[in-house]
Amino acid sequence: MSEEKLVRKSIRSLRKTFDMKVATIEEAQGICNMKVDELMRSLQTFELDISDRSEEKNKSITFVSNTNE
């Protein structure tokens, strides 16, 4: 199976949260020239960024005081 076909199949199997990243990849690099390992690294980086942002948001919420006077 060709790299392009594997990349396309991988992209189709992704959750909706990756739609924004897939659109960026399609516009910037093009799927035709991308290798599967490049796609996976890019998606892993994106997922880690989302996770980090989520943790930061939870941390800031944790430190909010809800005292009633």
PQR file of N, CA, C, O and H, with PARSE charges and radii, in Angstrom:
ATOM      1  N   MET A   1       0.855  -1.177   0.000 -0.4000 1.5000
ATOM      2  CA  MET A   1       0.000   0.000   0.000 -0.0000 2.0000
ATOM      3  C   MET A   1       0.901   1.240   0.000  0.5500 1.7000
ATOM      4  O   MET A   1       1.922   1.267   0.687 -0.5500 1.4000
ATOM      5  N   SER A   2       0.538   2.224  -0.740 -0.4000 1.5000
ATOM      6  CA  SER A   2       1.359   3.435  -0.849 -0.0000 2.0000
ATOM      7  C   SER A   2       1.264   4.287   0.417  0.5500 1.7000
ATOM      8  O   SER A   2       0.295   4.207   1.172 -0.5500 1.4000
ATOM      9  H   SER A   2      -0.291   2.203  -1.298  0.4000 1.0000
ATOM     10  N   GLU A   3       2.296   5.104   0.625 -0.4000 1.5000
ATOM     11  CA  GLU A   3       2.314   6.016   1.772 -0.0000 2.0000
ATOM     12  C   GLU A   3       1.101   6.942   1.753  0.5500 1.7000
ATOM     13  O   GLU A   3       0.458   7.161   2.780 -0.5500 1.4000
ATOM     14  H   GLU A   3       3.083   5.169   0.012  0.4000 1.0000
ATOM     15  N   GLU A   4       0.800   7.479   0.582 -0.4000 1.5000
ATOM     16  CA  GLU A   4      -0.335   8.401   0.468 -0.0000 2.0000
ATOM     17  C   GLU A   4      -1.631   7.735   0.906  0.5500 1.7000
ATOM     18  O   GLU A   4      -2.433   8.341   1.617 -0.5500 1.4000
ATOM     19  H   GLU A   4       1.322   7.302  -0.252  0.4000 1.0000
ATOM     20  N   LYS A   5      -1.837   6.499   0.489 -0.4000 1.5000
ATOM     21  CA  LYS A   5      -3.061   5.791   0.846 -0.0000 2.0000
ATOM     22  C   LYS A   5      -3.114   5.534   2.356  0.5500 1.7000
ATOM     23  O   LYS A   5      -4.176   5.658   2.965 -0.5500 1.4000
ATOM     24  H   LYS A   5      -1.185   6.007  -0.088  0.4000 1.0000
ATOM     25  N   LEU A   6      -1.984   5.178   2.958 -0.4000 1.5000
ATOM     26  CA  LEU A   6      -1.934   4.974   4.403 -0.0000 2.0000
ATOM     27  C   LEU A   6      -2.214   6.265   5.158  0.5500 1.7000
ATOM     28  O   LEU A   6      -2.929   6.264   6.161 -0.5500 1.4000
ATOM     29  H   LEU A   6      -1.121   5.077   2.462  0.4000 1.0000
ATOM     30  N   VAL A   7      -1.649   7.364   4.674 -0.4000 1.5000
ATOM     31  CA  VAL A   7      -1.891   8.666   5.311 -0.0000 2.0000
ATOM     32  C   VAL A   7      -3.364   9.025   5.220  0.5500 1.7000
ATOM     33  O   VAL A   7      -3.955   9.466   6.206 -0.5500 1.4000
ATOM     34  H   VAL A   7      -1.068   7.365   3.860  0.4000 1.0000
ATOM     35  N   ARG A   8      -3.961   8.844   4.060 -0.4000 1.5000
ATOM     36  CA  ARG A   8      -5.384   9.155   3.891 -0.0000 2.0000
ATOM     37  C   ARG A   8      -6.262   8.299   4.800  0.5500 1.7000
ATOM     38  O   ARG A   8      -7.205   8.809   5.405 -0.5500 1.4000
ATOM     39  H   ARG A   8      -3.482   8.486   3.259  0.4000 1.0000
ATOM     40  N   LYS A   9      -5.966   7.012   4.902 -0.4000 1.5000
ATOM     41  CA  LYS A   9      -6.734   6.123   5.775 -0.0000 2.0000
ATOM     42  C   LYS A   9      -6.575   6.538   7.241  0.5500 1.7000
ATOM     43  O   LYS A   9      -7.540   6.530   8.004 -0.5500 1.4000
ATOM     44  H   LYS A   9      -5.200   6.598   4.410  0.4000 1.0000
ATOM     45  N   SER A  10      -5.363   6.897   7.619 -0.4000 1.5000
ATOM     46  CA  SER A  10      -5.113   7.326   8.999 -0.0000 2.0000
ATOM     47  C   SER A  10      -5.903   8.584   9.324  0.5500 1.7000
ATOM     48  O   SER A  10      -6.503   8.694  10.393 -0.5500 1.4000
ATOM     49  H   SER A  10      -4.578   6.904   6.999  0.4000 1.0000
ATOM     50  N   ILE A  11      -5.899   9.517   8.408 -0.4000 1.5000
ATOM     51  CA  ILE A  11      -6.619  10.779   8.619 -0.0000 2.0000
ATOM     52  C   ILE A  11      -8.121  10.536   8.745  0.5500 1.7000
ATOM     53  O   ILE A  11      -8.782  11.145   9.587 -0.5500 1.4000
ATOM     54  H   ILE A  11      -5.412   9.428   7.539  0.4000 1.0000
ATOM     55  N   ARG A  12      -8.654   9.659   7.920 -0.4000 1.5000
ATOM     56  CA  ARG A  12     -10.092   9.371   7.978 -0.0000 2.0000
ATOM     57  C   ARG A  12     -10.502   8.725   9.304  0.5500 1.7000
ATOM     58  O   ARG A  12     -11.654   8.839   9.722 -0.5500 1.4000
ATOM     59  H   ARG A  12      -8.117   9.165   7.236  0.4000 1.0000
ATOM     60  N   SER A  13      -9.568   8.056   9.957 -0.4000 1.5000
ATOM     61  CA  SER A  13      -9.905   7.346  11.195 -0.0000 2.0000
ATOM     62  C   SER A  13      -9.801   8.224  12.445  0.5500 1.7000
ATOM     63  O   SER A  13     -10.110   7.767  13.546 -0.5500 1.4000
ATOM     64  H   SER A  13      -8.632   7.964   9.618  0.4000 1.0000
ATOM     65  N   LEU A  14      -9.374   9.464  12.287 -0.4000 1.5000
ATOM     66  CA  LEU A  14      -9.164  10.345  13.441 -0.0000 2.0000
ATOM     67  C   LEU A  14     -10.472  10.878  14.009  0.5500 1.7000
ATOM     68  O   LEU A  14     -11.480  10.974  13.308 -0.5500 1.4000
ATOM     69  H   LEU A  14      -9.123   9.835  11.393  0.4000 1.0000
ATOM     70  N   ARG A  15     -10.435  11.226  15.304 -0.4000 1.5000
ATOM     71  CA  ARG A  15     -11.590  11.857  15.956 -0.0000 2.0000
ATOM     72  C   ARG A  15     -11.748  13.288  15.440  0.5500 1.7000
ATOM     73  O   ARG A  15     -10.846  13.841  14.811 -0.5500 1.4000
ATOM     74  H   ARG A  15      -9.617  11.148  15.873  0.4000 1.0000
ATOM     75  N   LYS A  16     -12.887  13.859  15.713 -0.4000 1.5000
ATOM     76  CA  LYS A  16     -13.208  15.223  15.285 -0.0000 2.0000
ATOM     77  C   LYS A  16     -12.238  16.264  15.858  0.5500 1.7000
ATOM     78  O   LYS A  16     -12.034  17.314  15.250 -0.5500 1.4000
ATOM     79  H   LYS A  16     -13.620  13.410  16.224  0.4000 1.0000
ATOM     80  N   THR A  17     -11.646  15.986  17.011 -0.4000 1.5000
ATOM     81  CA  THR A  17     -10.742  16.955  17.625 -0.0000 2.0000
ATOM     82  C   THR A  17      -9.514  17.230  16.762  0.5500 1.7000
ATOM     83  O   THR A  17      -8.831  18.237  16.949 -0.5500 1.4000
ATOM     84  H   THR A  17     -11.813  15.132  17.506  0.4000 1.0000
ATOM     85  N   PHE A  18      -9.237  16.337  15.822 -0.4000 1.5000
ATOM     86  CA  PHE A  18      -8.077  16.502  14.956 -0.0000 2.0000
ATOM     87  C   PHE A  18      -8.408  17.206  13.634  0.5500 1.7000
ATOM     88  O   PHE A  18      -7.512  17.433  12.821 -0.5500 1.4000
ATOM     89  H   PHE A  18      -9.792  15.519  15.670  0.4000 1.0000
ATOM     90  N   ASP A  19      -9.667  17.549  13.411 -0.4000 1.5000
ATOM     91  CA  ASP A  19     -10.072  18.176  12.148 -0.0000 2.0000
ATOM     92  C   ASP A  19      -9.262  19.425  11.828  0.5500 1.7000
ATOM     93  O   ASP A  19      -8.848  19.630  10.687 -0.5500 1.4000
ATOM     94  H   ASP A  19     -10.395  17.365  14.071  0.4000 1.0000
ATOM     95  N   MET A  20      -9.041  20.246  12.828 -0.4000 1.5000
ATOM     96  CA  MET A  20      -8.303  21.486  12.622 -0.0000 2.0000
ATOM     97  C   MET A  20      -6.865  21.186  12.185  0.5500 1.7000
ATOM     98  O   MET A  20      -6.341  21.837  11.281 -0.5500 1.4000
ATOM     99  H   MET A  20      -9.377  20.079  13.755  0.4000 1.0000
ATOM    100  N   LYS A  21      -6.242  20.219  12.816 -0.4000 1.5000
ATOM    101  CA  LYS A  21      -4.864  19.854  12.479 -0.0000 2.0000
ATOM    102  C   LYS A  21      -4.798  19.236  11.088  0.5500 1.7000
ATOM    103  O   LYS A  21      -3.869  19.526  10.333 -0.5500 1.4000
ATOM    104  H   LYS A  21      -6.667  19.690  13.550  0.4000 1.0000
ATOM    105  N   VAL A  22      -5.749  18.402  10.740 -0.4000 1.5000
ATOM    106  CA  VAL A  22      -5.780  17.776   9.417 -0.0000 2.0000
ATOM    107  C   VAL A  22      -5.910  18.832   8.332  0.5500 1.7000
ATOM    108  O   VAL A  22      -5.236  18.758   7.305 -0.5500 1.4000
ATOM    109  H   VAL A  22      -6.503  18.167  11.353  0.4000 1.0000
ATOM    110  N   ALA A  23      -6.771  19.810   8.555 -0.4000 1.5000
ATOM    111  CA  ALA A  23      -6.937  20.892   7.580 -0.0000 2.0000
ATOM    112  C   ALA A  23      -5.630  21.652   7.392  0.5500 1.7000
ATOM    113  O   ALA A  23      -5.264  22.010   6.273 -0.5500 1.4000
ATOM    114  H   ALA A  23      -7.318  19.870   9.389  0.4000 1.0000
ATOM    115  N   THR A  24      -4.938  21.892   8.489 -0.4000 1.5000
ATOM    116  CA  THR A  24      -3.650  22.592   8.422 -0.0000 2.0000
ATOM    117  C   THR A  24      -2.634  21.782   7.633  0.5500 1.7000
ATOM    118  O   THR A  24      -1.912  22.329   6.799 -0.5500 1.4000
ATOM    119  H   THR A  24      -5.236  21.601   9.398  0.4000 1.0000
ATOM    120  N   ILE A  25      -2.575  20.491   7.889 -0.4000 1.5000
ATOM    121  CA  ILE A  25      -1.643  19.621   7.172 -0.0000 2.0000
ATOM    122  C   ILE A  25      -1.960  19.612   5.687  0.5500 1.7000
ATOM    123  O   ILE A  25      -1.060  19.714   4.854 -0.5500 1.4000
ATOM    124  H   ILE A  25      -3.162  20.047   8.566  0.4000 1.0000
ATOM    125  N   GLU A  26      -3.233  19.491   5.358 -0.4000 1.5000
ATOM    126  CA  GLU A  26      -3.635  19.448   3.951 -0.0000 2.0000
ATOM    127  C   GLU A  26      -3.260  20.725   3.218  0.5500 1.7000
ATOM    128  O   GLU A  26      -2.820  20.680   2.070 -0.5500 1.4000
ATOM    129  H   GLU A  26      -3.965  19.408   6.035  0.4000 1.0000
ATOM    130  N   GLU A  27      -3.434  21.862   3.878 -0.4000 1.5000
ATOM    131  CA  GLU A  27      -3.123  23.141   3.242 -0.0000 2.0000
ATOM    132  C   GLU A  27      -1.625  23.402   3.163  0.5500 1.7000
ATOM    133  O   GLU A  27      -1.124  23.849   2.131 -0.5500 1.4000
ATOM    134  H   GLU A  27      -3.792  21.899   4.811  0.4000 1.0000
ATOM    135  N   ALA A  28      -0.918  23.128   4.237 -0.4000 1.5000
ATOM    136  CA  ALA A  28       0.495  23.495   4.308 -0.0000 2.0000
ATOM    137  C   ALA A  28       1.409  22.508   3.592  0.5500 1.7000
ATOM    138  O   ALA A  28       2.258  22.916   2.800 -0.5500 1.4000
ATOM    139  H   ALA A  28      -1.325  22.765   5.075  0.4000 1.0000
ATOM    140  N   GLN A  29       1.248  21.233   3.859 -0.4000 1.5000
ATOM    141  CA  GLN A  29       2.196  20.249   3.358 -0.0000 2.0000
ATOM    142  C   GLN A  29       1.646  19.409   2.221  0.5500 1.7000
ATOM    143  O   GLN A  29       2.390  18.997   1.331 -0.5500 1.4000
ATOM    144  H   GLN A  29       0.558  20.901   4.503  0.4000 1.0000
ATOM    145  N   GLY A  30       0.391  19.165   2.248 -0.4000 1.5000
ATOM    146  CA  GLY A  30      -0.203  18.281   1.263 -0.0000 2.0000
ATOM    147  C   GLY A  30      -0.032  16.833   1.676  0.5500 1.7000
ATOM    148  O   GLY A  30       1.033  16.434   2.147 -0.5500 1.4000
ATOM    149  H   GLY A  30      -0.212  19.500   2.972  0.4000 1.0000
ATOM    150  N   ILE A  31      -1.051  16.070   1.505 -0.4000 1.5000
ATOM    151  CA  ILE A  31      -1.027  14.673   1.907 -0.0000 2.0000
ATOM    152  C   ILE A  31      -0.196  13.828   0.958  0.5500 1.7000
ATOM    153  O   ILE A  31       0.394  12.827   1.367 -0.5500 1.4000
ATOM    154  H   ILE A  31      -1.917  16.394   1.123  0.4000 1.0000
ATOM    155  N   CYS A  32      -0.146  14.217  -0.281 -0.4000 1.5000
ATOM    156  CA  CYS A  32       0.573  13.432  -1.289 -0.0000 2.0000
ATOM    157  C   CYS A  32       2.049  13.253  -0.945  0.5500 1.7000
ATOM    158  O   CYS A  32       2.635  12.218  -1.260 -0.5500 1.4000
ATOM    159  H   CYS A  32      -0.625  15.029  -0.613  0.4000 1.0000
ATOM    160  N   ASN A  33       2.643  14.234  -0.314 -0.4000 1.5000
ATOM    161  CA  ASN A  33       4.078  14.206  -0.034 -0.0000 2.0000
ATOM    162  C   ASN A  33       4.408  13.755   1.379  0.5500 1.7000
ATOM    163  O   ASN A  33       5.584  13.684   1.737 -0.5500 1.4000
ATOM    164  H   ASN A  33       2.166  15.075  -0.058  0.4000 1.0000
ATOM    165  N   MET A  34       3.419  13.455   2.178 -0.4000 1.5000
ATOM    166  CA  MET A  34       3.646  13.160   3.592 -0.0000 2.0000
ATOM    167  C   MET A  34       3.831  11.667   3.822  0.5500 1.7000
ATOM    168  O   MET A  34       3.167  10.838   3.200 -0.5500 1.4000
ATOM    169  H   MET A  34       2.464  13.513   1.888  0.4000 1.0000
ATOM    170  N   LYS A  35       4.743  11.345   4.723 -0.4000 1.5000
ATOM    171  CA  LYS A  35       4.974   9.963   5.143 -0.0000 2.0000
ATOM    172  C   LYS A  35       4.137   9.692   6.394  0.5500 1.7000
ATOM    173  O   LYS A  35       3.780  10.619   7.121 -0.5500 1.4000
ATOM    174  H   LYS A  35       5.283  12.018   5.228  0.4000 1.0000
ATOM    175  N   VAL A  36       3.831   8.435   6.636 -0.4000 1.5000
ATOM    176  CA  VAL A  36       3.006   8.061   7.778 -0.0000 2.0000
ATOM    177  C   VAL A  36       3.676   8.476   9.090  0.5500 1.7000
ATOM    178  O   VAL A  36       3.006   8.989   9.986 -0.5500 1.4000
ATOM    179  H   VAL A  36       4.121   7.682   6.046  0.4000 1.0000
ATOM    180  N   ASP A  37       4.989   8.259   9.214 -0.4000 1.5000
ATOM    181  CA  ASP A  37       5.664   8.623  10.463 -0.0000 2.0000
ATOM    182  C   ASP A  37       5.652  10.135  10.692  0.5500 1.7000
ATOM    183  O   ASP A  37       5.590  10.578  11.839 -0.5500 1.4000
ATOM    184  H   ASP A  37       5.533   7.842   8.487  0.4000 1.0000
ATOM    185  N   GLU A  38       5.709  10.923   9.635 -0.4000 1.5000
ATOM    186  CA  GLU A  38       5.608  12.385   9.771 -0.0000 2.0000
ATOM    187  C   GLU A  38       4.225  12.763  10.290  0.5500 1.7000
ATOM    188  O   GLU A  38       4.095  13.611  11.172 -0.5500 1.4000
ATOM    189  H   GLU A  38       5.760  10.562   8.704  0.4000 1.0000
ATOM    190  N   LEU A  39       3.197  12.129   9.738 -0.4000 1.5000
ATOM    191  CA  LEU A  39       1.824  12.383  10.173 -0.0000 2.0000
ATOM    192  C   LEU A  39       1.656  12.035  11.648  0.5500 1.7000
ATOM    193  O   LEU A  39       1.079  12.810  12.410 -0.5500 1.4000
ATOM    194  H   LEU A  39       3.303  11.440   9.021  0.4000 1.0000
ATOM    195  N   MET A  40       2.151  10.888  12.042 -0.4000 1.5000
ATOM    196  CA  MET A  40       2.009  10.459  13.435 -0.0000 2.0000
ATOM    197  C   MET A  40       2.724  11.404  14.398  0.5500 1.7000
ATOM    198  O   MET A  40       2.183  11.739  15.452 -0.5500 1.4000
ATOM    199  H   MET A  40       2.620  10.259  11.423  0.4000 1.0000
ATOM    200  N   ARG A  41       3.919  11.832  14.049 -0.4000 1.5000
ATOM    201  CA  ARG A  41       4.642  12.792  14.904 -0.0000 2.0000
ATOM    202  C   ARG A  41       3.870  14.095  15.025  0.5500 1.7000
ATOM    203  O   ARG A  41       3.759  14.663  16.111 -0.5500 1.4000
ATOM    204  H   ARG A  41       4.359  11.560  13.193  0.4000 1.0000
ATOM    205  N   SER A  42       3.341  14.562  13.912 -0.4000 1.5000
ATOM    206  CA  SER A  42       2.589  15.813  13.911 -0.0000 2.0000
ATOM    207  C   SER A  42       1.333  15.694  14.777  0.5500 1.7000
ATOM    208  O   SER A  42       1.011  16.607  15.537 -0.5500 1.4000
ATOM    209  H   SER A  42       3.431  14.101  13.029  0.4000 1.0000
ATOM    210  N   LEU A  43       0.635  14.582  14.662 -0.4000 1.5000
ATOM    211  CA  LEU A  43      -0.582  14.376  15.440 -0.0000 2.0000
ATOM    212  C   LEU A  43      -0.283  14.195  16.928  0.5500 1.7000
ATOM    213  O   LEU A  43      -1.042  14.663  17.776 -0.5500 1.4000
ATOM    214  H   LEU A  43       0.896  13.840  14.044  0.4000 1.0000
ATOM    215  N   GLN A  44       0.814  13.521  17.243 -0.4000 1.5000
ATOM    216  CA  GLN A  44       1.199  13.354  18.644 -0.0000 2.0000
ATOM    217  C   GLN A  44       1.536  14.693  19.279  0.5500 1.7000
ATOM    218  O   GLN A  44       1.152  14.962  20.417 -0.5500 1.4000
ATOM    219  H   GLN A  44       1.430  13.141  16.553  0.4000 1.0000
ATOM    220  N   THR A  45       2.247  15.520  18.551 -0.4000 1.5000
ATOM    221  CA  THR A  45       2.586  16.851  19.052 -0.0000 2.0000
ATOM    222  C   THR A  45       1.324  17.660  19.300  0.5500 1.7000
ATOM    223  O   THR A  45       1.190  18.319  20.331 -0.5500 1.4000
ATOM    224  H   THR A  45       2.559  15.301  17.626  0.4000 1.0000
ATOM    225  N   PHE A  46       0.405  17.608  18.353 -0.4000 1.5000
ATOM    226  CA  PHE A  46      -0.863  18.319  18.483 -0.0000 2.0000
ATOM    227  C   PHE A  46      -1.638  17.827  19.702  0.5500 1.7000
ATOM    228  O   PHE A  46      -2.188  18.633  20.453 -0.5500 1.4000
ATOM    229  H   PHE A  46       0.514  17.073  17.515  0.4000 1.0000
ATOM    230  N   GLU A  47      -1.684  16.520  19.901 -0.4000 1.5000
ATOM    231  CA  GLU A  47      -2.411  15.942  21.023 -0.0000 2.0000
ATOM    232  C   GLU A  47      -1.782  16.354  22.356  0.5500 1.7000
ATOM    233  O   GLU A  47      -2.496  16.642  23.316 -0.5500 1.4000
ATOM    234  H   GLU A  47      -1.237  15.866  19.291  0.4000 1.0000
ATOM    235  N   LEU A  48      -0.454  16.382  22.416 -0.4000 1.5000
ATOM    236  CA  LEU A  48       0.226  16.820  23.633 -0.0000 2.0000
ATOM    237  C   LEU A  48      -0.064  18.288  23.925  0.5500 1.7000
ATOM    238  O   LEU A  48      -0.258  18.665  25.080 -0.5500 1.4000
ATOM    239  H   LEU A  48       0.126  16.148  21.636  0.4000 1.0000
ATOM    240  N   ASP A  49      -0.096  19.115  22.885 -0.4000 1.5000
ATOM    241  CA  ASP A  49      -0.416  20.531  23.067 -0.0000 2.0000
ATOM    242  C   ASP A  49      -1.820  20.708  23.620  0.5500 1.7000
ATOM    243  O   ASP A  49      -2.038  21.516  24.523 -0.5500 1.4000
ATOM    244  H   ASP A  49       0.061  18.809  21.946  0.4000 1.0000
ATOM    245  N   ILE A  50      -2.761  19.962  23.088 -0.4000 1.5000
ATOM    246  CA  ILE A  50      -4.142  20.034  23.579 -0.0000 2.0000
ATOM    247  C   ILE A  50      -4.199  19.587  25.031  0.5500 1.7000
ATOM    248  O   ILE A  50      -4.878  20.207  25.849 -0.5500 1.4000
ATOM    249  H   ILE A  50      -2.583  19.305  22.355  0.4000 1.0000
ATOM    250  N   SER A  51      -3.500  18.532  25.346 -0.4000 1.5000
ATOM    251  CA  SER A  51      -3.476  18.012  26.716 -0.0000 2.0000
ATOM    252  C   SER A  51      -2.870  19.034  27.673  0.5500 1.7000
ATOM    253  O   SER A  51      -3.396  19.245  28.766 -0.5500 1.4000
ATOM    254  H   SER A  51      -2.948  18.029  24.681  0.4000 1.0000
ATOM    255  N   ASP A  52      -1.778  19.664  27.277 -0.4000 1.5000
ATOM    256  CA  ASP A  52      -1.135  20.680  28.115 -0.0000 2.0000
ATOM    257  C   ASP A  52      -2.064  21.854  28.364  0.5500 1.7000
ATOM    258  O   ASP A  52      -2.147  22.354  29.486 -0.5500 1.4000
ATOM    259  H   ASP A  52      -1.350  19.493  26.390  0.4000 1.0000
ATOM    260  N   ARG A  53      -2.753  22.293  27.343 -0.4000 1.5000
ATOM    261  CA  ARG A  53      -3.690  23.415  27.497 -0.0000 2.0000
ATOM    262  C   ARG A  53      -4.820  23.044  28.441  0.5500 1.7000
ATOM    263  O   ARG A  53      -5.246  23.854  29.265 -0.5500 1.4000
ATOM    264  H   ARG A  53      -2.685  21.888  26.431  0.4000 1.0000
ATOM    265  N   SER A  54      -5.292  21.835  28.319 -0.4000 1.5000
ATOM    266  CA  SER A  54      -6.373  21.355  29.178 -0.0000 2.0000
ATOM    267  C   SER A  54      -5.926  21.314  30.630  0.5500 1.7000
ATOM    268  O   SER A  54      -6.679  21.711  31.520 -0.5500 1.4000
ATOM    269  H   SER A  54      -4.945  21.177  27.650  0.4000 1.0000
ATOM    270  N   GLU A  55      -4.714  20.841  30.883 -0.4000 1.5000
ATOM    271  CA  GLU A  55      -4.188  20.783  32.241 -0.0000 2.0000
ATOM    272  C   GLU A  55      -4.006  22.189  32.811  0.5500 1.7000
ATOM    273  O   GLU A  55      -4.304  22.425  33.981 -0.5500 1.4000
ATOM    274  H   GLU A  55      -4.102  20.518  30.160  0.4000 1.0000
ATOM    275  N   GLU A  56      -3.520  23.120  31.996 -0.4000 1.5000
ATOM    276  CA  GLU A  56      -3.346  24.500  32.454 -0.0000 2.0000
ATOM    277  C   GLU A  56      -4.691  25.110  32.825  0.5500 1.7000
ATOM    278  O   GLU A  56      -4.802  25.821  33.824 -0.5500 1.4000
ATOM    279  H   GLU A  56      -3.278  22.928  31.045  0.4000 1.0000
ATOM    280  N   LYS A  57      -5.695  24.835  32.033 -0.4000 1.5000
ATOM    281  CA  LYS A  57      -7.023  25.364  32.304 -0.0000 2.0000
ATOM    282  C   LYS A  57      -7.552  24.798  33.617  0.5500 1.7000
ATOM    283  O   LYS A  57      -8.139  25.529  34.415 -0.5500 1.4000
ATOM    284  H   LYS A  57      -5.605  24.257  31.221  0.4000 1.0000
ATOM    285  N   ASN A  58      -7.348  23.510  33.846 -0.4000 1.5000
ATOM    286  CA  ASN A  58      -7.800  22.885  35.087 -0.0000 2.0000
ATOM    287  C   ASN A  58      -7.033  23.422  36.285  0.5500 1.7000
ATOM    288  O   ASN A  58      -7.615  23.601  37.355 -0.5500 1.4000
ATOM    289  H   ASN A  58      -6.871  22.916  33.198  0.4000 1.0000
ATOM    290  N   LYS A  59      -5.749  23.682  36.131 -0.4000 1.5000
ATOM    291  CA  LYS A  59      -4.955  24.218  37.226 -0.0000 2.0000
ATOM    292  C   LYS A  59      -5.439  25.608  37.613  0.5500 1.7000
ATOM    293  O   LYS A  59      -5.552  25.917  38.799 -0.5500 1.4000
ATOM    294  H   LYS A  59      -5.276  23.537  35.261  0.4000 1.0000
ATOM    295  N   SER A  60      -5.719  26.432  36.645 -0.4000 1.5000
ATOM    296  CA  SER A  60      -6.171  27.784  36.958 -0.0000 2.0000
ATOM    297  C   SER A  60      -7.539  27.767  37.629  0.5500 1.7000
ATOM    298  O   SER A  60      -7.835  28.615  38.471 -0.5500 1.4000
ATOM    299  H   SER A  60      -5.627  26.181  35.681  0.4000 1.0000
ATOM    300  N   ILE A  61      -8.346  26.828  37.264 -0.4000 1.5000
ATOM    301  CA  ILE A  61      -9.664  26.702  37.881 -0.0000 2.0000
ATOM    302  C   ILE A  61      -9.511  26.200  39.322  0.5500 1.7000
ATOM    303  O   ILE A  61     -10.266  26.604  40.206 -0.5500 1.4000
ATOM    304  H   ILE A  61      -8.106  26.140  36.580  0.4000 1.0000
ATOM    305  N   THR A  62      -8.557  25.343  39.548 -0.4000 1.5000
ATOM    306  CA  THR A  62      -8.336  24.788  40.880 -0.0000 2.0000
ATOM    307  C   THR A  62      -8.015  25.874  41.898  0.5500 1.7000
ATOM    308  O   THR A  62      -8.400  25.755  43.061 -0.5500 1.4000
ATOM    309  H   THR A  62      -7.944  25.015  38.830  0.4000 1.0000
ATOM    310  N   PHE A  63      -7.328  26.915  41.492 -0.4000 1.5000
ATOM    311  CA  PHE A  63      -6.879  27.942  42.409 -0.0000 2.0000
ATOM    312  C   PHE A  63      -7.868  29.096  42.562  0.5500 1.7000
ATOM    313  O   PHE A  63      -7.554  30.081  43.230 -0.5500 1.4000
ATOM    314  H   PHE A  63      -7.015  27.012  40.548  0.4000 1.0000
ATOM    315  N   VAL A  64      -9.031  29.001  41.972 -0.4000 1.5000
ATOM    316  CA  VAL A  64     -10.029  30.045  42.109 -0.0000 2.0000
ATOM    317  C   VAL A  64     -10.726  29.848  43.452  0.5500 1.7000
ATOM    318  O   VAL A  64     -11.125  28.740  43.809 -0.5500 1.4000
ATOM    319  H   VAL A  64      -9.286  28.201  41.430  0.4000 1.0000
ATOM    320  N   SER A  65     -10.860  30.940  44.180 -0.4000 1.5000
ATOM    321  CA  SER A  65     -11.494  30.888  45.491 -0.0000 2.0000
ATOM    322  C   SER A  65     -12.991  31.157  45.351  0.5500 1.7000
ATOM    323  O   SER A  65     -13.406  32.068  44.635 -0.5500 1.4000
ATOM    324  H   SER A  65     -10.536  31.841  43.890  0.4000 1.0000
ATOM    325  N   ASN A  66     -13.781  30.363  46.035 -0.4000 1.5000
ATOM    326  CA  ASN A  66     -15.228  30.523  46.013 -0.0000 2.0000
ATOM    327  C   ASN A  66     -15.747  30.821  47.424  0.5500 1.7000
ATOM    328  O   ASN A  66     -16.728  30.220  47.861 -0.5500 1.4000
ATOM    329  H   ASN A  66     -13.443  29.623  46.616  0.4000 1.0000
ATOM    330  N   THR A  67     -15.113  31.718  48.117 -0.4000 1.5000
ATOM    331  CA  THR A  67     -15.532  32.033  49.485 -0.0000 2.0000
ATOM    332  C   THR A  67     -16.752  32.947  49.471  0.5500 1.7000
ATOM    333  O   THR A  67     -16.836  33.888  48.682 -0.5500 1.4000
ATOM    334  H   THR A  67     -14.316  32.206  47.762  0.4000 1.0000
ATOM    335  N   ASN A  68     -17.655  32.662  50.325 -0.4000 1.5000
ATOM    336  CA  ASN A  68     -18.863  33.489  50.481 -0.0000 2.0000
ATOM    337  C   ASN A  68     -18.712  34.314  51.754  0.5500 1.7000
ATOM    338  O   ASN A  68     -18.433  33.765  52.820 -0.5500 1.4000
ATOM    339  H   ASN A  68     -17.587  31.898  50.966  0.4000 1.0000
ATOM    340  N   GLU A  69     -18.887  35.584  51.654 -0.4000 1.5000
ATOM    341  CA  GLU A  69     -18.757  36.449  52.836 -0.0000 2.0000
ATOM    342  C   GLU A  69     -20.087  36.927  53.299  0.5500 1.7000
ATOM    343  O   GLU A  69     -20.171  37.664  54.281 -0.5500 1.4000
ATOM    344  H   GLU A  69     -19.113  36.030  50.788  0.4000 1.0000
TER
END
